[in-house]
Amino acid sequence: MLVNIPAAKCIGINAVPINVEVDIVPGIGIHLVGLADTAVKESLLRTVTALQALDYKIPGRKIVINLAPADLHKSGSGFDLPIAIGILAASGQCEFPSVSDFLIMGELGLDGSVRDISGVLPFADMARQKAYRACIFPLHSSLEAADLEGIDIYGVRTLTDVVDILSGNANAGAFKVRNTLEWNRLHRAGQRQKALGKDAQGLLDFADIIGQEGAKRGMEIAAAGMHNVILLGPPGAGKSSLSKAMSAILPPMTKEESIVVSKIYSVAGLGSGNPGLISVRPFRAPHYSASLPAMIGGGSGDRIVPGEVTLAQSGVLFLDEFNLMSRSVIEALRAPLEDRKVLVSRLRNKIEYPASFMMIAAANPCPCGYYGEGDRCTCSPAQRMGYLSKLSGPILDRMDIQLWLHPVDSKTMLERKKGESSSAILERVLKARIAQKHRFAGDRIFTNAEMDNKQIEKYCPLSAECRNALNKIMERLHLSMRAFHRIIRVARTIADLEGAEEITPAHLVEAASYRFLDKQNLF
């Protein structure tokens, strides 16, 4: 008897359907075909042992299992569950009248338990688009798909639970993920955390950072338009504090952004156990010793996992001690910063991941860290030039806002006069983001920093006065065409913060003032 069980696999952050065909015919042995990797081939022994542990019989005939389409490589342990269900249905031990309406994925333990898998959210989203009736996943993994509308999500702990659901038992509704005790417990915990507010999450408030008002203004502009920032300055000037406080002035993610971010973390195996979609913008802070695959993404064979640039999607990628990172890693950031996506290529596989993030880089200006602070620097010009030599022109060109921080003087520190709070800054950032949301309603972008050249022409028209001012800026600073467009993007954000409909020369001048690395020889 031939049985078809719907399954899926991930390519990037999207899933494609896989059909698990099980047929039992005269003969002996269990045969798995369909371009499967080692983990999938090993599923046969796991599946057989799990079925026997639950007192099911293994037919003494030839069992043929085909993973279609046959030309698509299959990997991972998630095919255990559909294979087991296929054997039960094909052997006649169980009747599943509507099994073709369910997308089923999960790893089996030797005792028949169902273990977590990655990629559940893309699987569920694909099933919804393909008009499947429901999905059956491991309980903890299913939590991340609980917020999807238009499809039922079942969370199971054992193979017996799956059999109960597919057999149409009356208590099957108890396995819907929103009816489980696990989801309700985590959901209540999440609601309590939201009620406590951002302060309970340990976010640093801008009001607690003494001084650095100019740098705070630059960070506000960056948050409003998702612009890249580089912070230069001596130790203790506040570079790390300003970067960590950025999370407190970033607006909540939209539903579209949440779905994309949640898919990324689901594919990376970092989303299991979260009740629903991820709602907090990511803040990634890898160590400066991070390797190229860790930063950009990589892996072997069919298992290509997203890197830090993708995990920071719609959020912040904070790179402290930026100039101490490997030069190859720094230069590899060029494409993601410009294209807002990353293509990881292997001999037989190419995966594209989104990488639209705001990068905040922090660095000292010299080995001792005190260049520009009077006569405190003990480094030679050659040492200073060598220290920042990894920050090439193309990388600095992609930094929309460049800030040089100086230490706060003792008088200001002793006065401890608090500045504007993060909540007040967030209000202005939200208004600017709302303006951008309306502006880009017909485009697949969310912020000014994501505009391409055509969108800049469409949404950022310049008056004759503005063109004249920008021409003078370009001639005086000898800026590249990339810097030209980035100045316009930043000027558009400054205008949004002020609620202005049009860009003015003042906005352009302020935007250009944040590009000091383009207009002077530091050493």
N, C-alpha and C positions, 0 to 999 in steps of 0.2 A: 504494500500500500504506500503510495507516494504522498508525502505531506510537505507543505511549504510553510516555513516559519519566517515572518519578517524580522530582519535585524538591520544593523547599520554600522558604518565606520566613518571616522572623521578624516577629512582632508582640509588641513588648516583649521579654521573655526567653524566650518560647515560640514554637515554630515551627508552621506550618500547612502541610498538603500542597498542592503545586501539580502539576498534571498537564501535561506538555509533549507536546502532540499534533502529530505531523508526518505530513503526507499529501502524496504526489506524484501529480498528476493532469495531464491534457493541458492545455497552455497555456504561458505564459512568465512569468518573474518569480519573486521570492521575497517572500512576504507574511507579516508577523508581526502577529497580532491577540491581544487579551487584556489590554487596559489596561496597556500597558508604558510605562515612562518612557524617557527618552533613552538612558540607559546600556544598557538591554535592547535597544532598537531598533538601537543601534550594534553589538550583538553579531553581527548578520548579516554585516557586512563582516569582522569579526574571524574569525568562524567559517569563512566561505568561503575566506579567505586561508590560514587554518591548514590546512584540508583540502587545498587545492591544494599547500601546502608539503610535505605528507606523501604527495603523488602520488595522492590520492583525486580522483575526478571529481565535478564538480557537474552533476547531471542537467539536460539542456536542456529541462526541463518546468516546470510551475508547482509551486512548493513552498509549501505553506500550513502555517504554524506557529501553533498556538493554545495560549496559556497559560491553562489553566482552573483555577479558575472565572474567568469573564470579568469579574465585577463586583469583583474584588479587585485592587487596584493592585499591580503588580510593579515592583521596583526592584533596582538592583545589577547586577553583571557575572557573578554566579554561574550564570546560565542558559546561558552559552556552551557548557559541556560537554554538558549534556543535549540542547541543540539540535543540536550536532554529531553526537552518537551517534544521535539521531533521524533525521538526514539519511542517515547511513550505513546504518542499518537499513531505512529506507523505500525507499532506492534499490537495495537488494539487494546492495550492495558488501560487506557483512558480515552474518553471521548471529549474533544474540544470543538464544539459546533461552530464557534466564531473565532478560531485562533488566528485566522488571516487578518482580522481587524486589529490585532495587538502587535505593537513593536516590542520585542522582548530582548533584553540584554542583561548579562550578569555573570559573575564568576562563581563557580561552585566549589565548596569545600568538600573534603572527603566524607563528611558526615551529612551532606545534603544542605548545609547552610549556604546562603547567598552572600557573597562578599562584594565590597564596593568596587566600582570601575570609574574611569575618567571619561569625560565627554558626554555625560548624560544630557546636559542642556542642549547642545547641538542635535543630539538624537531626538529629543522631544520636540524641538522646533521643526525639524525636518518631518517628523511624523504628523505634526499639526498641519503643515503645508500640504502633505500628501493625503490628508483627510482620513488618517487612521482614527479608530475609535478611542484607543487608549494606549498607554505605554506601561510596561512592567519593568521596574528597575530595583536594585538593592535599596533598602530603606534609607540609609544615610545618603547615598548618592541621589536618590529621588528628591530629597529636600531642596536641592538647588533648582529644580524645575517646577516647584510648587506654585510659583506665581504665573506660569503660562496659562493663558486663557484659551478656550476652544478645544481642549483635549483633557481627558482624565489621566492622572498620573497615579500609578499604584506603587507602593513601596513594600517590599517583601523581605523576610528574614530567612526563609527556607524554601526549598523546592516544593514542599507540601503547600505552602501559601500560594504559589503560582498555580498549582493544580486546582486549588479551590476556586481561584479567580476565573480560570479558563473553563472550569466545569459549570460555572454559573451558580455556585452555591449562594444561598441567601445572605450569608455574612460577608460576601465579597466587598461590600461597601466599606467595611472597617479597614480595608487595606489601602483605601485612597489616602494619599499622603497627608492631606489636610485633616483627615480624621484620626491620624495616629497620635499616640501620646508623645512621641518624639518631636513631631512638628509643633504641637501645642506647647510643649515645654520650652523649646528654643524660641518660638515666636513670642511667648510671654517674656522671656529674658531679653529679647531684642526690644520689645516695647518699653520695658523698664529702663533700658539703656538710653533710648530716645527721650524718655521723660526726664532723665537726669541732665540731658543736654550735652553740648560739646565739651564743657569743662571737665565732665566726668571721664572723658576719653583721654585726658592728659594732654590736650592740645595747648601749645604755648600761645598766649595772647600778645598781640602787638603792643598793648598798653604796658606790658611787663618788660619790654625792651627799651632801655633808657637811651635817648638820643637817636641818631641815625635817621632823622626825618626825611632827608633826601633819598636814602636807600628805601625807606618805607614807601615813599611815593612811587619809586620804580617798581617795587614788588606789587603794589596795588595795580599799576598799569598792566604788569605781566599777568596777574590773576584775572583781570577783566578781559584780556584778549588772548590768553593762553600763549604768551610770548616766551621765548627762551631768554634766560638770564645768566650772566656770568658775574660772579662776585670776586673781586680782588681786594686784598687787604692783609694786614698783619694779624698774627694770632690774637684772639680775644676781641677782635673788632665787632663781632656779632654776625659773621657770615652764616654759621650753622644755625644760630637762633632764628635769624630771619627766614632761612630756608624751611626750618621745621614749623615756624608759625604760619607758613603759607597755607597749610591745610585748613586753618581756621577761617580763611577768607575766600575759600573756593566754594562756589554754589553747589547745591545738590545736583546729582546727575539726572538728566532726562531719562525717560523710559527707554528710548533708543540707545543711549549711551550705556545704560545699565545692562541691557541685553548683550551688547557687544562685549563689555568687560566681563560679564558673568560667563559668557561662552569661552573667552580666553582662559579664565581661571578653571573652568570645567575641563577644557582640553588639557591643561597643564597638570590636572589632578589636584588642584588647590581649592576647589569649590565644594567638595563633599562635606556635608555637615552644616552648610549655611542654609538657614530657612528662607528660601526665595532668592530673588535677584540681589546682587551686590549693589548697595546704594551709596556707599562711601567711596569717594574718589581714591584711587590707589596712590600711595606714596612709597616709592621704591628707592632704597638707598644702598646700593651694592658697594662693597669694599673696593678700593682702587686697584686691588690685585685681581679683580674679576677677569676671567678669560674671554676671548672673543666669542666662542659659542654661548657662554653664559650671558653675555650682553646682547648679542644679536639673535641668538637662537640656533639650535643645531641638534645633532643626534646622528645615529647611524641607521641605515636602511630606511624603513618606512616610519620609524619613530622619530620624527623631528618635532621637538618641543619648542614652545615660544621662549624667547629670552627676555631680559629686563626691559628692553625698549618696547616690547609688546605688553608685558605685564603692567607697564606704566600707562597703558592706553587710557586717555581721557583724564589722566592725573599728572603726577609729578615724578620725574626721574631726577633724584638729587645725587650728584657726583661730587663728593668731597675730595679734596686733594686731587683735583682734576688733572693737573699736569704731571702727577706721579703715575698715572695710568699708562699701560702699554701704548706705544704710539700707534700700533696697528688697530687697537680697540678704539682709540680716539678718532682715527681717520675713518673707521667703519661706521661711525655715527653720522657721517655726512649725508648718506642717502636717506636714512630714516628721518633726519631733521628736515630735509628738503621735500621728500616725497610723501612723508607720513605713512609709510608702509615699508615692510622689509621682505625681501625675497630670499629664502634660504634654499640654495641649490645643492643637490647631490647628484651623483652619476645617473640614478634612475628616478629621481624624485625632485620636484620643485614645489615648495610650499610658500604661499604668500600670507603673511600675517599683518594685521593693522598695527600701526605704530604712531598714532597721533597723540603726542604727549607734550608736556611743558618741561623742558630741561633746565635745571638750576645747577650750574657748575660753580664750585668754590675753589679758590687757589690762593696761595701766598705769592707775593710778587718776586721773591728771591729765596735762596736757601735758608738764610737766617730769618726771613719773614718780615724785615723791617724797612725795606726800601721805600722811600717816600716819606719816612717819619723822621725828618731832621737828619742828624748824623748817627743815628742808631744802627744803620746798615753797615755790616762789616764785609760785604761781598764785593768782589771786583766786577766791573762791567761785563767781563767775559763769563763769570759765574752766573750773573743775572740773566744774560742772554741765553746761556745754555739751559738754565732752569725752566724758562718758559718757551724753549724752542719747540716743544711738542705741540704747543698751541699754534697750529699753522694758520695762515691767512684764510683758507677756505672754512675752517672751523669757526674762527672768530667772526667771519662774515655772516655766519648763520645765527649769531647771538644778537637778538633784537635789542636787548637792553644790557648795557655794560656798566657796572657800578664799581667804583673804587671806594672802599670803606676805610675811614680813619678811626683810630681809637677815640672813645668818648673821654673828654677831659675830666679831671677829678672833681671840679666844681659841679658839673652837670650830674656826675654820678652821686655825689653827696646830697644834692638837692632831691634826687630821685623823683623828679616831676614826671608823672605818667603822661604818656601821649594818648592818642586816639585808640579806642578799643577795637578789637577785631570785628565785633558785631557792627560797629558804625561803618567800618571800611567795607564789610560784607554787603551792607545795604547798597552802597554805591556800585559795588561789583555786580550785584544782582540786577540792578537797573541797566547796567551796560550789557550784561549777558542777555537780558530780555530784549533789548533793542537789537542785538545781533541775531537772536532767535527769530524775530519777525523779519529781519532783513534777509536771512538765508532760508526762509521757509520753503522756497522752491529748489534749494540746493541740498546736497548731501553733506553739508558741513555745519558746524555749530558756532565757530568763533572766527574772529578776524584773522588770527594767525594762520588759519587753514585756507585762506583765499589764494587762488592761483592768479596768474597775470590777467586772464580774461575777466575774472570776477572783480579784480581791483579796478579795471577800467569801467566795469558796470556799476559798482557800488561806491567807488571813491573818486567821483569827478572832481577835478581841481580847477579853480577859477584862474584867471590870468595872473592875479596877484600871487596865488599859491604856486603856480608854475614858475613864476619869476623867482620867488623865494627859494624854491627847491633847486632851481638851476644854479643859484649862487652857492647853495650848500654843497651841491655835487662838485662844482668847480673848485671850491675852497678845500674840500676834504678829499677830493679825488676818489670818490666812492665807486664801487662796482655796481652793475645793474641789479644784482641781488640785493645789495644794501639799499639801493634806490627804492625797490618795491617794499622792503622791510620797513623803511622809514614811513612809507605811506600807510602800511598796516598799523604800525604803532600810533601814528597820528590819528587814524580812524578810531582806535580804541580810546585815546585821550579825549576825542570829541564825544564819544559815547558816554564817558564818565561825566562829562559836563552837560550831557543832554543836548548837544549841538547837532543839527541836521547836516551841516556841511563842515568840511575840514577847512581850517583857517591857517594863515601863515604862522600864527603863534603855536598851533598844534604841531606843525612841521618842525619848527625850531626846537621845541621841547623834545620831540622824537629824535631829532638829529643830535641833541646834546647827550643822549645816552649811548653814542657811538664814539667814545673818546679813543678807543683802541685803533680806530681807523685814521685818526688825524694827527697822531704824534708818535715819535719814537720814544718808547718808554725808557730806554736806557741810553 
